[in-house]
Amino acid sequence: MSNGNILLVEDTPSLARLYNQYLEGEDLAVTAVGTGKEALKELSASPPDVVLLDLRLPDMDGLDILKEIKSRELPCEVVVITAHGSINVAVEAMRAGAYDFLVKPFNADRLLVTVRNSLKHRSLSAIVETIKGSARKKYFGFIGSSLPMQAVYRTIDAAASSKATVFITGESGSGKEVAAEAIHRQSPRKNGPFIAINCGAIPKDLMESEVFGHVKGAFTGAHADREGAASRSSGGTLFLDEICEMDLALQTKLLRFIQTGTFQKVGGSKTEKVDVRFVCATNRDPLEEVEAGNFREDLYYRLHVVPIHLPPLRDRDDDVIEIARHFLAEYAAEEGRAFKSFDAEAEQVFASYKWPGNIRQMQNVIRNIVVLNDGAEVTADMLPPPLNRPGKTTPETLPPAEDKLLVADEGLVTAPAVLSENGDIVPLWQVERDVIERAIDACDGNIPKAAAKLGVSPSTIYRKKLSWESEEA
């Protein structure tokens, strides 16, 4: 076992000696105390890696110590120990931040496995926190320090200095145009024009003129020569949003333009040459569009040089609250409102909601709140539909573990057994693993979707799966 410092909080001397014996022979430094006051003193002096915490102490409830550890953000894992184990106590302890749960009596093997797992989790958490500590929280219009966004920032950094075409994919509202502007502003072309065209918002018969321009008399209504986006973006960046919506006939002309840098205006005979960097985006799967015959394969491979995928908001962990606070401050200032923050319940709703419309939807929700309400804090009763609908899936509204079924949109997921075949209580770590694995199965292997239904972040499930796999290896 790796080196580790263990704080054992147990008020029964005989049990404290027994647990110490269980841990003998391991490369651990164990400090044992018998009261909550002594535990808090040790935590203040030197936070351990793992706290083995009895819930029944002579001077205070062990849960109060757990809450104190989490409120002070001490870098340690907490394993709760109790002789009065019930699934409700286990759920309360886990919600308060406990890593695992032991029910007396337990043997040496069970304690050692739990301590090993706790130390591994502590080590992984330290690595994640180190990465987050050096993470960029804002980046050319983006807000968020989550690991998926750090990968996006690094790709933009690498791609910006090149002239290579960038192909951005992501759900509607995930920030594809923000990414395109970031590429332009990081590039040597930053002093040139950035021209954006939404290929899905312009009528098909006008699209060619929008891209290449037209000469006077080219069609009815063409009363004068007009410069297209191709000419206006020369020396800069041309961003073609929703590229998969472009008509096939125009795709052929676009391919030639990309290959040669030359084009002709609609109705014109003069060939013009420009210097343009292309960035494209779509909220569809481009390969599926190629297979369906809606997008030219040769154009796809010409454009798909540097791919960037923007994660949906539901996969960005703590970014959700960070972004919400940013827009709250911005819109409150614009509307002359007093809002400064969200209360805990409102933040929980924001964190657990799936945000199918991503950041654009969040902007609309917060604008609605700010316009229709006022106060120092945004409270849960100010939230508009669909965030205020009863029965929304949050950790507080998940069915209790003793219920027979957990309900998912796809059907019914049988709840895990709390008692084993011989009548013993199943350890909480095993109950938790069963719940997570069944939720993943019910969502056809989609971990972000399973995480949303369980009311946790996808990174939590990924970390736990990594821990399980390392144990089995």
N, C-alpha and C positions, 0 to 999 in steps of 0.2 A: 504493500500500500504506500502511496505517496506520503511525504511528510504532511502533517496536519495538526492544528490545534483544536482540541475539543473542550467545550465547556459543558459539564454535566450538572444539571440543576435537578437534584433529587433529595427530598427531605427525609427519606428513610435510610439511615446509615447502612443497614444490611444490604439493601438493594444497590446503593451507591458503590459499596465494595464489590458486589457481584458484577455490576456493569464494568467496573474497572478491571476485574479479572478477565471478563470477556474480551477486553481490548488489549490485554497484556500480550507482549510479543509482537505487536504491530508498531510501526514507526510513528507513534502518535504522542503528543503531549496532552495529557488529560488533566483538567482542573475541575474539581468537584466542589459544589456549594450546596447548602441546604435551604436557603431562603431566597425570596425574590429580591430583597434588598442587596444581598451579597451578589446575586446574579447581575443586577444592574451596575454594581460597582465594578465587577470584572469586565463587563461589556464596555464601560466607559474607559477603563484603563487600557485594555487591549482587546479589540473585537476578535473572537476566534473564527476559525473556518466553519465549524459546525457547532450548533447548540443542541444538546439533547435535553429537552425541556419537559419536566413533569407539569401537568396542568393543576394538580392539587398541591399547593404550597401553603405553609402555615401563615404567611403574612399577606399573600395576594394571589390572584388568579393567574395561572401561567399564560392565559391568552392576553392579559394586559402587558406582560413582558414581550410577547410576540409582537403585539401592536406597537410597542415602544421601539423595538428593533427595526420594524418596517418604517415607522414614521421618521426615525433618524437615519434611514437608509444605510444601516450598518452592513458591511460586506460579508455576511455570513448566512449559511443555510440553517434553517430551524427544523428539527425533527421533534414533533410533539409526542410525549409519552403519557399514557393515562391508563388507569385500571378501570375507568368508567367509560370505556369506549362505546360510542354509538355512531352511526353514520352521520347524524346531525352534527355532533361535535366535530367529526372529521371534516365535514363540509365547512363548518364555521372556521376551523383552524386553517384549512387550505385557502379559503377566501381571505383570511387575514394575512396570508403570505407564507404559511408553513410549506416546506418542501415535501415532507413525508409524515407518516403517522404510525406510531407503534402502540399496540394494545398489550398491556401486561396480562399474563406472563409471556415472555418471548425468550428464545434461546440465543446462544452466542452467534450462531450462523446468521440468524435474521438481523441481529444488531450490526454485525460486521458488513453484511451486504448493504444495509441501509447507509452506514457511514461511508462505505466506499462510493456508493452512488452519489451521496451528498457532496463528497470531496470532488468527484468528477464534474458534477454540475457546477460547483463553485469555480472550478478551473475554467470551464467553458464560459461561464458568465463573466469571469474576469477578462477573458479574451474579447468577448463581445463588447464589454464596457470600454476596453482599451481602444477598440476600433471606433466606437461611437464617440469617445472622447476627442479623437482627432478628426471627426467627421465634419464636413461642411454643412451648416444648417440652412444657408441660403446660397443660391447659385443662379445668377442671371434670370431672375424671375421665378425660379423654383423655390419652394419652402419645404424643408424636411431633411432630417439627418438619418433616415432609415437606411439599412444596408442595401436594399434594392436600388434606392436613389443614388447612393454613393457609386454604385456600378454604372448608372446612367451618366453621372457627372464625369467619371473617368473616361467613358467612351467618347463623350462630347469633347473633352480635352484633347484626346488623341486624334479625333477625326477633324476637328475644326481647322487645323493648319493645312490640311490637304485640300485638293480640288475634287477629291472623290465624291461621287454622289452618295447621299445618305438617305436611307429608307427607314422612316419612323412608323412603327405600328403601335397600336394601343386603343383601348376603348374610347368611345366618345366622351369628351370632357376630361381626359387624363393629362392634357397639357402638351399635345403634339406641336402646336404652333409656338408655344413657349420654348420647346426644345429646338425648333428650327431657328428661332431668333437667337437662342444661346449659341448655336453653331456659328451663325453669322457674326455675332458680336465678339466671338473668340477668334475669328478667322482673320487673315491678312486683308480681307475684303470689308472689314467692319466700317470703313469710312464710305463704302459704296452703298447703293440702294438695296433694301430688302423688300422684295415685291411678293405678296402672297395672293394666290388665287384659289378659291374653293371650287373644285371641279364639280361638286354636287349641287352648288347653289346657282349656277349660271345655265340658262337654257341651252340645249344642245346646238341650236342653229346660231347662237351668238358666241359659242365657246372659242371657235377658231379665231374670230376677230379679237376676243379678249386676250388670247395668247400671242398672236402674231400681228395684230393690227389690221387695218384695211385702208384702201385708197378711196378717194372720192368717187362715188358712183358705183362702187363694187356691188351694192345691193340697195334695195329700197330703204331710205332713211340714212344712207351713208352720204351725208352732205359735205363732208370734209375728210381729208386724210386723218388717220388716227394711229397713234403709236400703241402697240400692244405691250404686254408684260415682258416679252422677250427683249424688246428694245430698251424699255425702261429699266430693266434689271442688269443691263450690261455693266460690267465692272463690279457687280455685286452678287446677290443670291436670289434665285427664283424658287419660291416655295409653292409646290403644287399639292394642296391639301385634298384629301379624298380622291386620290389619283385613280382608284379603281372605278370611279363613276364616269370617267372620261369615255366618250364615244369611240368605238373601235377605229373608225375612219380617221379620227384625229390622232389616235394613238400612233398610227403609221407615220404621220407627219411629225409628231413629237419625237419618235425614234430617230428619224433622219436629222432633226434639229440637234438632238443630243449627240449624235455621232459626228456631225460635221460642224456644228456651231453656226450653221447658215439656215435661212428661212426666207420665204416670200410673204408679203402681206396679202390678205385676201383681195383678189382683183388686181393684184400688181404683177409685174414681170421682172422686177429688179430683185436680185438676190442680195440679201444683207448678211453681214457676219458680225457676231457679237461674242463677248467673253462673259459667260454666265456659269455660276456654280449652282447645281441642282440639288434641292432637298425635297423629298416627297413624303407623303404620309397617307395612311388609310386606317380606318377602324375595322376593316375586314381582314380575313386571312387571304393575302395575295395569291398564295399557291392554290387555294380553293377556287379563287376567281379565274386563275389560269386554266385549271382543270375544267371549269364550267364553261370556258370559252368566252368569258367576259373581259379578259385581260390578256394582251399579247405576251407570249412566253419570252420572245426575244427582247421586248421592252422591259419585262420583269427583270431579266438577268442584266440588262444594261443599267437599270436603276438600283438594283439590290446589291450594291457594292459594300457599303458599311451599314449593317442593320442596327437599329436601336429599338428596343421594346420598352415602352413605358408601362410600369406596373399599375394596375388599378388601385384606387385609394384604399380599398379594403385590405390590400396586401402590404400596406406601408406602415403598419404598427403605430408607434407613437406620433407619426407625422399627422395623423388625423386631428388630434387636439392642437398640435402646434399650428397647423394651417387654420383651424377654426378660430383660434385666438387672434391670429393675424388679421383675418377678415373682419372679426368683431371689432377690433380696434380701428381698422380702416373705415368701416361703414358707420360706426358710431361717431367718428369725427366728421364724416361727410353729412350725416343726418342731424348732428347736434344732440346726440343722445349721451347718457351718462354711463353706458355699459363699460365695465372694466374686465369682467371675467365671466366664466360659467360656474354654476354650483356643481357639486360632486355628482348629483343625479343626472344633470344635463350632460356633463362630460361622459358619464357612463353610457348614456343613450347614443351620443355621437360616436364613441369608440366601438360600440357593438353593432351599430347599423351598417348595412352592406354597401351603401352609397352606389347604387347602380349607375347613376349619372355622374359619378366621380366628383372632381373639384367644381365643375360647373354647377352641379346640383347643390353642393355645399354652399357655394356663393349665393345661390337663390334662396336657400333656407335661411341663411344668416341675414341676408338683406330683408327678408320677410319679418324675421324676429325684431330687427332693429327698427324697421318702419312702424310696426304695429304695437311695440311695447317700449317701456323705458324703465330704468333702474340701474343699480350698481352691478347686479348679477343677472345672468340669463338663467332662469329656472325651468324645470321640466314642463311646467304648465304653459310656458310660452312657446313650446315647440309646435310647429305646424305639421299637418299630415305630410308624409306618412309616419313621421317620427313619433307622433303622439298617439298612435293607434294602440289600443289595449292588446295585450298578448304578444307584443314584440319580443323577440328572443334576446334576452340579456341574461347575464349570470343570475340576477335576482329572480327572473321569471322562469328559469329552467325547472322542470318537474323535479321533486325530491328523489333521491336515489332509491328510496324504498317503493316508489311507484313501479307498476308493472311494466310500463312502456315509456320510452322517450319518443316524442312525436317529431318527425321530419317531413318536409314537403313531399319527399319521394315515397313515404310510407311509414311503417312502424318499425322502430328499432328496439328489440328486446333489451330491457335493462339488465345490467350485470348482477350476478348473485352477490349478496352481502355475506351469506353464510356458506361455508364449504359443505361437502357431503357429510363430513363427520361432525358438523355443528359448530366448527370454529369460525370466528369472524375472519373474512378474507382481508388481507392487508390492503390499506387504502391505495398503495402504489399499484397493486394488481387490479383493483376496481377501476382506478383511473385509466390504466392501460387498456382494459377491456372496453371502457366507454369510448376512448379515443379511436381504437381500432375499428369498433363497430360503426362509429360515425363516419370514418373514412370509407369503409365498405359501402355504407348507405349512400354516400356521395360519389360512388364509382371511382374512388381513388383520388378525388379532387380535394387536396389538403386545405387550400384556402377556403373552399366552400364548407368543409367540415369544421374548420376553425370558427367561421362566422356563425354556424349553427350552435356551436358549443360556447360561444361568447368569449373566445380567447383569440390571441393573435396567432397567425400562421407560424411565426418564428418560435412560439412556445411549443407547438407540436413538432416542428422540425428538430428542435433541441432535444425533446424527449425521445423521439425516434432514434436520433444519433446516440443517445445514452443507452437505449435498449440494445441497439445493434452492437455497440462497443462491448456490452456485457456478454453478448452471445458469441462474439468473435473469439 
